[in-house]
Amino acid sequence: MELADRCKESAQSVMSKVSDPIAQQIHRENADRKCLATFIAGLSGVVSRQVRYAHPRNLREAMNSALAAD
């Protein structure tokens, strides 16, 4: 999905480059949450409602819900 690819690219561009593995994990989790939120915000209509009702935990779950609702 084009929207998902754009969300991933956007999330990668804002991730800080740090050497500390714990900080890296925190940045990754923040980027993943932003990516998921951006993807869901970019949906509309019935698909948007179905994905929101599904309460996806990650982008893959959101994409699967969007495809199932379409």
N, C-alpha and C positions, 0 to 999 in steps of 0.2 A: 504494500500500500504506500502510495506516495506520501500521504500525510505522516505515516509512521516513520518513514525514512527522513523526512524533514525534521521531525521531533528528535530523532536520534542524533542527527547532525548538529542541531541546535544545542542539545545537552552536552555533546562532546566538546563543542566550542567554548563552553563556559566552565568546564572542569579545570580546576587548578592542577598544575603539575607539582606534586610534592613527593618527597622520598619516604615519608613516614607511612607505613602500611595502614595504620589505623586512620590517619587523616585521609588517605586515598579511599578507604572504604566509606568513610563519611561523605566524601565528595561524590563518590559513585552513587550512593543511596540517594543523596539530594538530587543529583542529575536524573536518576531513574524516576523519582517522584515528580519532578518537573516535566519530564518527558511524558509520563502518563497523564498528568493534568493537562498538558498542552494538546495531546492527542484527543482526549475526551472533549475538551473545549472546542476543538475543530470539527466535531461531528454535529449533525443537525437532524431535526425531525425524529421519526420513530427510532432510528438507529441510535441517536444520542440518548434517548430515554432508556432504551433497552440496555445499553452499555452502562449507564449510570445505575440502573436497578441491579445490575449484576455485581456491582462493587468489585471490579477487577483489582487484583493486587499488583499487577505489573502490565507492561505494554502488550505482551503476548496474550494474556487473558482478555485484555480490552479489544485487541484485534480479532480474536476468535469470537467474542461476543458481537462485535460489529459485523463480521461476516455472516454469523448465524442470523442476525436480525435483518440483514439486507435481503 
